[in-house]
Amino acid sequence: MSDERPPHDLRDTMLAEASLAHGLTRTWRTPAGLLGALSTVDHKIIGRRYIATAFVFLALGGILGLLMRWQLARPEARVIGPDLYNQIFTVHGTNMMFLFAVPVMEAFAVYLVPLMVGTRNIAFPRLNAFSYWVYLAGGILLWVAFILDTGPDVGWFAYVPLSGPQYAAGKRADIWAQMITFTEISALAVAVEIVVTVLKQRAPGMSLNRVPLFVWSMLVTSFVIILAMPAVMVASTALILDRLVGTHFFNPAEGGDVLLWQHLFWFFGHPEVYIIFIPAVGMISSMLPTFCRRPIFGYLPLVLAVVGTGILAFGLWVHHMFTTGLPRMGESFFTASSMAIAVPNGIQIFCWLATIWYGRPVLKTPMLMILAFFFTFIPGGLTGVMVASVPLDTQVHDTYFVVAHFHYVLVGGAVFPLIGAVYYWYPKFVGRMMSERIGRWVAGLLLVGFNLTFFPMHILGLQGMTRRIYAYPEEMGWGGMNLFVSLSAVVLAAGFLLFFIDVFRAARHGPEAGENPWGAATLEWATASPPPPYNFARIPVVRSANPLWDSPDSLPVATGLRVDRRELLVTSVTEARPEAREASPSDSIWPLIAAICTCSMLLASIFTPWAVVWGMIPVAAALTAWFWPKGSPEEEA
């Protein structure tokens, strides 16, 4: 019998690699059991929790959408009472915008960005764990209030004075305002983590012109979050103070201004559209080269377009307020800005089309979702340019034309790429492939169901059907179109139901994926699927924008990080040159305890402002324990 053992030097190498992997696993692993699960700071575990929780909220919000369509299917319907309808309408919009759309994009970043930039964990991992628990508490607050018939009923935008103390008695508006605080704390925390991870933890050699486009999109999104979201936190805090303390920020009789609310809210609210959209375009730019079998066309124009979109996003908010009596010069400025933002979006679309044209497209499910994006987002973008015109906006303002527009932009521009991203990165999350056959049905049902549901809303809006309507008389002639829309919504819901079935089926019965089942080019596919606790046994060295295509056999590796403690490599901002080794915090229960104390304080403040005073004591104690030194510098987290 021949000796088939590998040569001595190869055996030694294999043993050394196995020993390295074993040591890193012992250092980076999450302990088993409930305490370990609650204490973990592994970005992959927290990212999966974020994604799963966000999709639960998507399903719940979709159910509320179906209930609204049930009520509106026929004239003068009495399926749902007006009070409950107002709660459903408010919770649906609030849930989709604050608990699904923004968190799910950040959730993908929490999981993927450290892998894409070649590091072992996200920056500030304990803050990452804290952000998830606060986000979860905010979602529970909203839905428990709704179940207890105390759900917000002032719209997802909570305009004053209708949400103020004079017109909104009880605690419904307070719950909405405080839920905003929960979700914004979470979003801001994740944004800071992403910025630091991208700028200071990239693999050696990953200069700014080699950063994956999804990472670029999340970097820009994080800066937009940091600059935009404090505005809505200020607005919601001022609303609570008006309601609970007796201030008069929005009371004109005492020197306040009701339009101040709209300015603060929409200064956040319109950038939020791009907080949702920019990550989606990054997903497209990452998936498209894989299924066109060629590098992306126009890397630099795509980066500049994303940056330009993030900047221009802050010059659009007043087009939500064209009917409030603005100066003509102001209207002209915001009209121009609202039209100008179509330019960077157009650049991205043309670069994607060129990539498809010069590539060899493979029509897998993620690619089908990208094509569905083209068919839905472009009409949505065109109607956005239309409502940027003051005369047209004055006519269609607060009608179903606007409902159709923003669903085309948000669902077409973000949800289709997101579903494609789930099919694309699911092997990395779970280690198994989702079904191509089911995926094609999902793509078809979603595309057909969405367009049959929302395109007729343009017509209803032009016919005068207003937003936020509970019932309408038969004489208006909207009954037939509304019935068609409601039946079409069932087709759309069937597509999402099939998608969820495929997600759960594939987790147990999907074929095993392997490291790189798509033959992709970026670093997240250079490690196992799902990745080990330490992500990379050896930190890769990057020499191009497509490292796995340009170095298909092996990547050069960087050494120098210790095995017996959690360490990260810190690199320079522009060239990603190694600068230092940084200890990465270990698992801790204190982020959960700090989140419980913070959320309890915020929840209690709905009933008494003294809760903020007394609630700061346990919060301070939890933070002190969180940051308390553990001993020698080598043991500190």
C-alpha positions as CSV (number, residue, x, y, z in Angstrom):
1,M,0.0,0.0,0.0
2,S,1.4,3.4,-1.0
3,D,2.0,6.0,1.6
4,E,-0.5,8.8,0.9
5,R,0.4,11.0,3.8
6,P,1.3,14.5,2.8
7,P,5.0,15.6,2.9
8,H,6.5,16.4,6.2
9,D,6.5,20.1,5.7
10,L,2.9,20.1,4.5
11,R,1.9,18.0,7.6
12,D,3.6,20.5,9.8
13,T,1.8,23.4,8.1
14,M,-1.5,21.7,8.5
15,L,-0.9,21.0,12.2
16,A,0.2,24.6,12.7
17,E,-3.0,25.9,11.0
18,A,-5.1,23.5,13.0
19,S,-3.4,24.6,16.2
20,L,-3.9,28.3,15.3
21,A,-7.6,27.7,14.5
22,H,-8.1,25.9,17.8
23,G,-6.4,28.6,19.8
24,L,-8.4,31.4,18.1
25,T,-11.6,29.5,18.6
26,R,-10.9,29.2,22.3
27,T,-10.2,32.9,22.5
28,W,-13.0,34.3,20.4
29,R,-15.8,31.8,20.9
30,T,-19.1,32.7,22.6
31,P,-19.7,30.5,25.7
32,A,-22.5,28.0,25.6
33,G,-25.7,28.5,27.5
34,L,-28.2,31.3,28.1
35,L,-25.6,33.6,29.8
36,G,-23.3,33.2,26.9
37,A,-26.0,34.1,24.4
38,L,-27.0,37.2,26.4
39,S,-23.4,38.3,26.9
40,T,-22.0,37.8,23.4
41,V,-20.3,40.6,21.5
42,D,-19.7,38.6,18.3
43,H,-20.9,40.8,15.4
44,K,-22.1,37.8,13.4
45,I,-24.4,36.6,16.2
46,I,-25.7,40.1,16.8
47,G,-26.1,40.8,13.1
48,R,-28.2,37.7,12.7
49,R,-30.4,38.7,15.6
50,Y,-30.8,42.1,14.1
51,I,-31.8,40.7,10.7
52,A,-34.2,38.1,12.1
53,T,-35.9,40.7,14.4
54,A,-36.2,43.2,11.5
55,F,-37.9,40.6,9.3
56,V,-40.3,39.7,12.1
57,F,-41.3,43.4,12.2
58,L,-41.6,43.3,8.4
59,A,-44.1,40.4,8.6
60,L,-46.1,42.2,11.4
61,G,-46.1,45.5,9.4
62,G,-47.3,43.6,6.3
63,I,-50.2,42.1,8.3
64,L,-51.3,45.6,9.3
65,G,-51.0,46.7,5.6
66,L,-53.3,43.9,4.6
67,L,-55.8,44.9,7.3
68,M,-55.9,48.4,5.9
69,R,-56.5,47.1,2.4
70,W,-59.3,44.9,3.8
71,Q,-61.0,48.0,5.2
72,L,-60.5,50.0,2.0
73,A,-61.5,47.3,-0.4
74,R,-65.2,48.5,-0.5
75,P,-66.9,51.9,0.0
76,E,-68.3,52.6,3.4
77,A,-66.7,49.5,4.9
78,R,-67.0,48.9,8.6
79,V,-64.5,46.1,9.0
80,I,-62.3,48.1,11.3
81,G,-63.4,51.0,13.5
82,P,-61.9,54.5,13.0
83,D,-59.9,54.5,16.2
84,L,-58.3,51.1,15.5
85,Y,-57.7,52.1,11.9
86,N,-55.7,55.2,13.1
87,Q,-53.6,52.9,15.3
88,I,-53.0,50.4,12.5
89,F,-52.1,53.2,10.0
90,T,-49.7,54.7,12.5
91,V,-48.1,51.5,13.7
92,H,-47.7,50.2,10.1
93,G,-45.8,53.3,9.0
94,T,-43.7,53.6,12.2
95,N,-42.9,49.9,12.2
96,M,-41.8,49.8,8.6
97,M,-39.7,53.0,8.8
98,F,-38.2,52.8,12.3
99,L,-38.2,49.1,13.1
100,F,-37.6,47.5,9.7
101,A,-36.2,49.6,6.9
102,V,-33.3,51.3,8.7
103,P,-32.4,48.6,11.2
104,V,-32.3,45.8,8.5
105,M,-29.8,47.7,6.4
106,E,-27.6,48.4,9.5
107,A,-28.1,44.7,10.4
108,F,-26.5,43.6,7.2
109,A,-23.7,46.0,7.8
110,V,-23.1,44.7,11.3
111,Y,-22.7,41.2,9.9
112,L,-20.9,41.9,6.6
113,V,-18.7,44.9,7.0
114,P,-16.1,43.4,9.3
115,L,-15.9,40.4,7.0
116,M,-15.7,42.5,3.9
117,V,-12.9,44.7,5.3
118,G,-11.0,41.7,6.7
119,T,-11.2,42.2,10.5
120,R,-12.1,39.9,13.3
121,N,-14.9,42.0,15.0
122,I,-16.7,45.2,14.7
123,A,-15.5,48.3,16.5
124,F,-17.0,48.9,19.9
125,P,-18.6,45.4,20.1
126,R,-20.2,45.9,23.5
127,L,-21.9,49.1,22.1
128,N,-23.1,46.9,19.3
129,A,-24.7,44.5,21.7
130,F,-26.2,47.4,23.7
131,S,-27.7,48.8,20.5
132,Y,-29.5,45.6,19.6
133,W,-31.2,45.3,23.1
134,V,-32.3,48.9,22.9
135,Y,-33.7,48.3,19.4
136,L,-35.6,45.2,20.5
137,A,-37.0,47.1,23.5
138,G,-38.3,49.9,21.2
139,G,-40.1,47.4,19.0
140,I,-41.6,45.5,22.0
141,L,-42.8,48.9,23.4
142,L,-44.6,49.8,20.1
143,W,-46.3,46.4,19.6
144,V,-47.3,45.8,23.2
145,A,-48.9,49.2,23.3
146,F,-50.7,48.4,20.1
147,I,-51.9,45.0,21.5
148,L,-53.2,46.8,24.6
149,D,-55.1,49.3,22.5
150,T,-52.7,52.1,23.5
151,G,-50.9,52.2,20.2
152,P,-49.9,55.5,18.6
153,D,-52.7,57.0,16.4
154,V,-51.1,60.2,15.2
155,G,-49.5,59.0,12.0
156,W,-45.8,57.8,11.6
157,F,-44.9,61.6,11.3
158,A,-46.9,62.7,14.4
159,Y,-47.6,66.2,13.2
160,V,-48.4,68.8,15.8
161,P,-50.7,70.1,17.0
162,L,-52.6,66.9,16.5
163,S,-50.0,65.0,18.5
164,G,-49.7,67.7,21.1
165,P,-51.3,67.9,24.5
166,Q,-54.4,69.7,23.3
167,Y,-55.6,67.1,20.8
168,A,-53.9,63.8,21.7
169,A,-55.0,62.9,25.2
170,G,-53.6,59.8,26.9
171,K,-50.2,58.1,26.4
172,R,-50.4,57.1,22.7
173,A,-48.4,60.0,21.4
174,D,-45.9,59.7,24.3
175,I,-45.3,56.1,23.4
176,W,-44.6,57.0,19.8
177,A,-42.2,59.8,20.8
178,Q,-40.3,57.6,23.2
179,M,-40.1,54.7,20.8
180,I,-38.3,57.1,18.4
181,T,-35.7,57.7,21.1
182,F,-35.2,53.9,21.5
183,T,-34.6,53.3,17.8
184,E,-32.5,56.4,17.2
185,I,-30.1,55.5,20.0
186,S,-29.7,52.1,18.5
187,A,-29.2,53.4,14.9
188,L,-26.7,56.1,16.0
189,A,-24.7,53.5,18.0
190,V,-24.4,51.2,15.0
191,A,-23.5,54.1,12.7
192,V,-20.5,55.0,14.9
193,E,-19.4,51.4,14.9
194,I,-19.5,51.2,11.1
195,V,-17.6,54.4,10.6
196,V,-14.8,53.4,12.9
197,T,-14.6,49.8,11.6
198,V,-14.4,51.0,8.0
199,L,-11.9,53.8,8.6
200,K,-9.6,52.1,11.0
201,Q,-9.9,48.3,10.8
202,R,-9.5,47.5,7.1
203,A,-7.2,44.7,6.1
204,P,-3.7,45.8,5.1
205,G,-3.6,47.1,1.5
206,M,-7.3,47.8,1.3
207,S,-6.8,51.5,0.4
208,L,-9.9,53.6,-0.2
209,N,-9.9,52.8,-3.9
210,R,-10.2,49.0,-3.1
211,V,-13.0,49.2,-0.5
212,P,-16.0,47.1,-1.6
213,L,-18.9,49.2,-2.8
214,F,-21.3,47.9,-0.1
215,V,-18.8,49.1,2.5
216,W,-18.7,52.5,0.8
217,S,-22.5,52.7,0.8
218,M,-22.6,51.8,4.5
219,L,-19.9,54.4,5.4
220,V,-21.9,57.1,3.6
221,T,-25.2,55.9,5.2
222,S,-23.6,56.0,8.7
223,F,-22.5,59.6,8.3
224,V,-26.0,60.5,7.1
225,I,-27.5,58.8,10.2
226,I,-25.1,60.7,12.5
227,L,-26.0,64.0,10.9
228,A,-29.8,63.5,10.4
229,M,-31.1,61.4,13.2
230,P,-30.4,63.9,16.1
231,A,-33.0,66.2,14.5
232,V,-35.9,63.7,15.0
233,M,-34.6,62.9,18.5
234,V,-34.7,66.6,19.3
235,A,-38.2,66.9,17.8
236,S,-39.6,63.9,19.7
237,T,-38.0,65.1,23.0
238,A,-39.5,68.6,22.5
239,L,-42.9,66.9,21.9
240,I,-42.6,64.9,25.2
241,L,-41.6,68.1,27.0
242,D,-44.6,69.9,25.6
243,R,-46.9,67.1,26.7
244,L,-45.5,66.1,30.1
245,V,-43.6,69.2,31.4
246,G,-45.6,72.0,30.0
247,T,-43.1,73.6,27.6
248,H,-44.4,75.3,24.4
249,F,-42.0,74.4,21.6
250,F,-44.9,73.8,19.2
251,N,-47.6,76.1,20.8
252,P,-48.0,79.3,18.7
253,A,-50.0,81.0,21.5
254,E,-46.9,80.9,23.7
255,G,-44.3,81.7,21.1
256,G,-43.9,78.2,19.7
257,D,-44.2,77.1,16.0
258,V,-46.0,74.1,14.6
259,L,-43.9,74.3,11.4
260,L,-40.8,73.8,13.6
261,W,-42.0,70.2,14.0
262,Q,-42.2,69.6,10.2
263,H,-38.8,71.2,9.6
264,L,-37.1,69.0,12.3
265,F,-38.9,65.9,11.3
266,W,-38.4,66.1,7.6
267,F,-34.7,67.2,8.0
268,F,-34.4,63.7,9.3
269,G,-37.3,62.1,7.3
270,H,-36.0,62.7,3.8
271,P,-32.4,61.7,4.5
272,E,-34.0,58.6,6.0
273,V,-35.2,57.6,2.5
274,Y,-31.5,57.6,1.5
275,I,-30.5,55.9,4.7
276,I,-32.7,53.1,3.4
277,F,-31.8,53.4,-0.3
278,I,-28.0,53.9,-0.2
279,P,-27.3,50.5,1.4
280,A,-29.5,48.9,-1.2
281,V,-27.5,50.3,-4.1
282,G,-24.4,49.1,-2.3
283,M,-25.9,45.6,-2.3
284,I,-26.6,45.8,-6.0
285,S,-23.0,47.0,-6.7
286,S,-21.7,44.1,-4.7
287,M,-24.0,41.4,-6.2
288,L,-24.0,42.5,-9.9
289,P,-20.3,41.8,-10.7
290,T,-20.7,38.2,-9.3
291,F,-23.6,37.4,-11.6
292,C,-22.2,39.3,-14.6
293,R,-18.8,37.7,-14.2
294,R,-16.9,40.9,-14.6
295,P,-15.7,43.8,-12.3
296,I,-18.2,46.6,-11.8
297,F,-18.2,49.2,-14.5
298,G,-17.3,52.7,-13.2
299,Y,-16.1,52.0,-9.6
300,L,-15.1,55.7,-9.1
301,P,-18.3,57.2,-10.5
302,L,-20.3,54.8,-8.3
303,V,-18.5,55.9,-5.2
304,L,-18.8,59.6,-6.1
305,A,-22.5,59.0,-6.8
306,V,-23.1,57.5,-3.4
307,V,-21.3,60.3,-1.7
308,G,-23.2,62.9,-3.8
309,T,-26.5,61.3,-2.9
310,G,-25.6,61.4,0.8
311,I,-24.8,65.1,0.5
312,L,-27.8,66.1,-1.6
313,A,-30.1,64.2,0.7
314,F,-29.9,67.1,3.2
315,G,-31.2,69.6,0.7
316,L,-34.6,68.0,0.0
317,W,-36.7,68.0,3.1
318,V,-38.8,71.1,2.4
319,H,-40.4,69.5,-0.7
320,H,-42.6,67.7,1.9
321,M,-43.8,71.2,2.9
322,F,-44.6,72.9,-0.4
323,T,-48.3,73.4,0.7
324,T,-47.3,75.2,4.0
325,G,-46.8,78.7,2.4
326,L,-43.1,78.9,1.9
327,P,-41.3,81.8,0.2
328,R,-41.1,81.3,-3.6
329,M,-37.3,81.4,-3.5
330,G,-37.2,78.6,-1.0
331,E,-39.6,76.5,-3.1
332,S,-37.3,77.1,-6.1
333,F,-34.2,76.0,-4.2
334,F,-35.8,72.7,-2.9
335,T,-37.3,72.0,-6.3
336,A,-33.9,72.2,-7.9
337,S,-32.3,70.1,-5.2
338,S,-35.1,67.5,-5.5
339,M,-34.5,67.2,-9.2
340,A,-30.7,67.3,-8.9
341,I,-30.5,64.2,-6.8
342,A,-31.7,62.2,-9.8
343,V,-28.3,62.8,-11.4
344,P,-26.2,60.6,-9.1
345,N,-28.9,58.0,-9.1
346,G,-28.9,58.0,-12.9
347,I,-25.1,57.6,-12.9
348,Q,-25.4,54.5,-10.8
349,I,-28.1,53.0,-13.0
350,F,-26.1,53.6,-16.2
351,C,-23.0,52.0,-14.5
352,W,-25.0,49.0,-13.6
353,L,-26.5,48.7,-17.1
354,A,-23.0,48.9,-18.6
355,T,-21.8,46.1,-16.2
356,I,-24.7,43.9,-17.4
357,W,-24.1,44.9,-21.1
358,Y,-20.4,44.0,-21.1
359,G,-20.8,41.0,-18.8
360,R,-22.2,37.5,-19.1
361,P,-25.3,37.7,-16.9
362,V,-26.3,34.6,-14.9
363,L,-30.0,34.8,-14.0
364,K,-29.9,33.5,-10.5
365,T,-32.4,34.7,-7.9
366,P,-30.3,37.7,-6.7
367,M,-29.9,38.8,-10.3
368,L,-33.7,38.5,-10.9
369,M,-34.2,40.8,-7.8
370,I,-31.8,43.3,-9.3
371,L,-33.8,43.3,-12.5
372,A,-37.0,43.7,-10.5
373,F,-35.4,46.7,-8.8
374,F,-34.9,48.4,-12.2
375,F,-38.5,47.9,-13.2
376,T,-39.8,49.4,-9.9
377,F,-37.3,52.0,-8.8
378,I,-37.0,53.9,-12.0
379,P,-40.8,54.7,-12.2
380,G,-40.6,55.6,-8.5
381,G,-37.7,57.9,-9.2
382,L,-39.6,59.6,-12.1
383,T,-42.6,60.3,-10.0
384,G,-40.2,61.8,-7.4
385,V,-39.0,64.2,-10.0
386,M,-42.7,65.0,-10.8
387,V,-43.7,65.8,-7.2
388,A,-40.6,68.0,-7.0
389,S,-42.6,70.5,-9.1
390,V,-44.5,72.8,-6.8
391,P,-47.7,73.1,-9.0
392,L,-48.0,69.3,-9.4
393,D,-47.1,68.7,-5.8
394,T,-49.8,71.1,-4.7
395,Q,-52.4,69.0,-6.6
396,V,-51.3,65.6,-5.5
397,H,-50.1,66.4,-2.0
398,D,-51.6,64.1,0.6
399,T,-53.2,61.9,-2.1
400,Y,-52.6,58.3,-2.9
401,F,-50.3,59.4,-5.7
402,V,-47.7,60.2,-3.0
403,V,-48.5,56.8,-1.3
404,A,-47.7,55.1,-4.6
405,H,-44.6,57.2,-5.1
406,F,-42.9,56.4,-1.8
407,H,-43.8,52.7,-1.9
408,Y,-42.2,52.5,-5.4
409,V,-39.1,54.2,-4.1
410,L,-38.8,52.3,-0.8
411,V,-40.1,48.9,-1.8
412,G,-38.7,49.0,-5.3
413,G,-35.5,50.8,-4.4
414,A,-34.7,48.9,-1.2
415,V,-36.8,45.8,-0.6
416,F,-36.1,44.1,-3.9
417,P,-32.3,44.5,-3.5
418,L,-32.7,43.4,0.1
419,I,-34.5,40.1,-0.8
420,G,-31.8,39.5,-3.4
421,A,-29.2,40.2,-0.8
422,V,-30.8,37.6,1.5
423,Y,-30.6,35.0,-1.3
424,Y,-27.0,36.1,-2.0
425,W,-25.6,36.1,1.5
426,Y,-27.8,33.5,3.1
427,P,-25.0,30.9,2.5
428,K,-22.6,33.1,4.4
429,F,-25.1,33.5,7.3
430,V,-26.3,29.9,7.5
431,G,-23.9,27.7,5.4
432,R,-26.7,26.5,3.2
433,M,-28.2,27.6,-0.1
434,M,-31.8,28.7,-0.6
435,S,-33.9,27.3,-3.4
436,E,-33.5,28.7,-6.9
437,R,-36.8,27.3,-8.0
438,I,-38.7,28.9,-5.0
439,G,-36.6,32.1,-5.5
440,R,-37.9,32.5,-9.1
441,W,-41.5,32.2,-7.8
442,V,-40.7,34.7,-5.1
443,A,-39.3,37.2,-7.6
444,G,-42.2,36.8,-9.9
445,L,-44.9,37.1,-7.2
446,L,-43.2,40.1,-5.6
447,L,-42.8,41.9,-8.9
448,V,-46.3,41.3,-10.2
449,G,-48.0,41.7,-6.9
450,F,-46.2,44.9,-6.1
451,N,-46.9,46.6,-9.4
452,L,-50.6,45.5,-9.4
453,T,-50.9,46.8,-5.8
454,F,-49.2,50.2,-6.0
455,F,-49.4,51.4,-9.6
456,P,-53.2,51.9,-9.5
457,M,-52.7,54.1,-6.5
458,H,-51.2,56.7,-8.8
459,I,-54.6,56.7,-10.6
460,L,-56.5,56.9,-7.3
461,G,-54.4,59.8,-6.2
462,L,-55.0,61.7,-9.5
463,Q,-58.7,61.0,-9.0
464,G,-58.6,62.7,-5.6
465,M,-58.4,59.9,-3.1
466,T,-56.6,61.3,0.0
467,R,-54.1,59.6,2.2
468,R,-54.9,58.5,5.7
469,I,-58.6,58.0,4.7
470,Y,-60.6,55.5,6.7
471,A,-63.7,55.2,4.5
472,Y,-65.0,56.8,1.4
473,P,-68.5,57.2,-0.2
474,E,-69.5,55.0,-3.1
475,E,-70.3,58.1,-5.2
476,M,-66.6,58.9,-5.5
477,G,-66.1,56.0,-7.9
478,W,-63.0,54.6,-6.1
479,G,-64.5,51.2,-5.1
480,G,-63.5,49.2,-8.1
481,M,-59.9,50.3,-8.2
482,N,-59.6,49.8,-4.4
483,L,-60.9,46.3,-4.6
484,F,-58.4,45.5,-7.4
485,V,-55.6,47.0,-5.2
486,S,-56.6,44.9,-2.2
487,L,-56.8,41.7,-4.2
488,S,-53.4,42.4,-5.7
489,A,-52.0,42.9,-2.2
490,V,-52.8,39.3,-1.5
491,V,-50.5,38.3,-4.4
492,L,-47.7,40.5,-2.9
493,A,-48.3,38.9,0.5
494,A,-48.0,35.4,-1.1
495,G,-44.6,36.3,-2.5
496,F,-43.4,37.4,1.0
497,L,-44.9,34.3,2.6
498,L,-43.1,32.0,0.1
499,F,-39.9,33.9,0.8
500,F,-40.2,33.2,4.5
501,I,-41.0,29.6,3.9
502,D,-37.8,29.3,1.8
503,V,-35.7,30.9,4.5
504,F,-36.9,28.4,7.2
505,R,-36.8,25.4,4.8
506,A,-33.2,26.2,3.7
507,A,-31.9,26.5,7.2
508,R,-32.4,22.7,7.7
509,H,-32.7,21.2,4.2
510,G,-30.8,23.5,1.9
511,P,-27.7,22.1,0.2
512,E,-24.4,23.0,1.9
513,A,-22.9,26.0,0.4
514,G,-19.1,25.9,0.9
515,E,-16.9,28.9,1.3
516,N,-17.7,30.7,-2.0
517,P,-20.7,29.2,-3.8
518,W,-21.2,32.1,-6.1
519,G,-17.5,32.6,-7.1
520,A,-17.6,36.1,-5.7
521,A,-14.7,38.5,-5.5
522,T,-14.9,40.1,-2.0
523,L,-13.3,39.1,1.3
524,E,-16.4,37.8,3.1
525,W,-16.2,34.8,0.8
526,A,-12.5,34.1,1.8
527,T,-13.5,32.3,5.0
528,A,-15.8,29.5,5.9
529,S,-19.6,29.7,5.6
530,P,-20.7,30.5,8.2
531,P,-17.5,32.1,9.4
532,P,-15.7,30.9,12.6
533,P,-15.8,33.1,15.7
534,Y,-12.6,34.9,14.7
535,N,-13.6,35.4,11.0
536,F,-10.0,35.0,9.6
537,A,-7.3,32.9,11.1
538,R,-4.8,35.2,9.4
539,I,-5.7,38.7,8.4
540,P,-5.6,38.9,4.6
541,V,-3.5,41.4,2.7
542,V,-5.5,43.1,-0.2
543,R,-3.8,44.1,-3.5
544,S,-6.8,44.9,-5.6
545,A,-10.5,45.8,-5.5
546,N,-11.4,42.1,-6.4
547,P,-9.0,40.1,-4.2
548,L,-10.6,36.7,-4.7
549,W,-10.6,37.1,-8.5
550,D,-7.1,38.5,-8.7
551,S,-5.6,36.0,-6.2
552,P,-7.8,33.0,-6.8
553,D,-5.5,30.4,-5.2
554,S,-4.5,32.2,-2.0
555,L,-4.3,35.6,-0.4
556,P,-1.2,37.0,1.2
557,V,-1.6,37.1,4.9
558,A,-0.6,39.5,7.7
559,T,0.7,38.1,11.0
560,G,1.5,39.7,14.3
561,L,-1.8,39.4,16.2
562,R,-1.8,37.3,19.4
563,V,-3.8,34.1,19.7
564,D,-4.3,34.1,23.5
565,R,-6.3,37.3,23.6
566,R,-8.8,39.2,21.4
567,E,-6.8,41.6,19.2
568,L,-7.6,43.6,16.1
569,L,-5.3,45.2,13.6
570,V,-5.6,49.0,13.4
571,T,-4.7,50.5,10.0
572,S,-4.4,54.0,8.5
573,V,-7.5,55.7,7.1
574,T,-6.4,56.1,3.4
575,E,-3.8,53.5,2.6
576,A,-4.8,50.9,5.2
577,R,-1.2,50.5,6.4
578,P,-0.8,48.6,9.7
579,E,-0.4,51.0,12.7
580,A,-1.2,49.2,15.9
581,R,-2.7,46.2,17.6
582,E,-5.9,46.9,19.6
583,A,-7.5,44.8,22.2
584,S,-11.1,43.8,21.4
585,P,-13.6,43.8,24.3
586,S,-14.6,40.4,25.6
587,D,-18.2,39.1,26.2
588,S,-20.1,40.9,28.9
589,I,-23.6,40.9,30.4
590,W,-23.3,44.6,31.2
591,P,-24.5,45.9,27.8
592,L,-27.7,44.1,28.4
593,I,-28.1,45.4,31.9
594,A,-27.3,48.9,30.7
595,A,-29.9,48.6,28.0
596,I,-32.5,47.4,30.5
597,C,-31.7,50.3,32.8
598,T,-31.8,52.8,29.9
599,C,-35.0,51.5,28.5
600,S,-36.7,51.4,31.9
601,M,-35.8,55.0,32.5
602,L,-37.1,56.1,29.1
603,L,-40.3,54.0,29.5
604,A,-41.0,55.4,33.0
605,S,-40.4,59.0,31.8
606,I,-43.6,58.6,29.8
607,F,-45.5,58.8,33.1
608,T,-43.3,61.1,35.2
609,P,-40.3,63.3,34.3
610,W,-38.7,62.4,37.6
611,A,-37.9,59.0,36.1
612,V,-35.1,60.6,34.2
613,V,-33.5,61.9,37.4
614,W,-33.8,58.7,39.4
615,G,-33.3,56.5,36.4
616,M,-29.9,57.9,35.7
617,I,-28.5,56.3,38.9
618,P,-28.9,52.6,37.7
619,V,-27.8,53.7,34.2
620,A,-24.6,55.2,35.6
621,A,-24.0,52.1,37.7
622,A,-24.4,49.8,34.8
623,L,-22.1,51.9,32.6
624,T,-19.5,52.0,35.4
625,A,-19.5,48.2,35.6
626,W,-19.4,48.0,31.8
627,F,-16.2,50.1,31.7
628,W,-14.6,49.0,35.0
629,P,-11.0,47.9,34.5
630,K,-10.5,44.2,34.7
631,G,-6.9,44.2,35.9
632,S,-3.7,44.3,33.9
633,P,-3.9,46.2,30.6
634,E,-3.6,42.9,28.8
635,E,-6.8,41.7,30.4
636,E,-8.8,44.9,30.0
637,A,-11.7,45.0,27.4
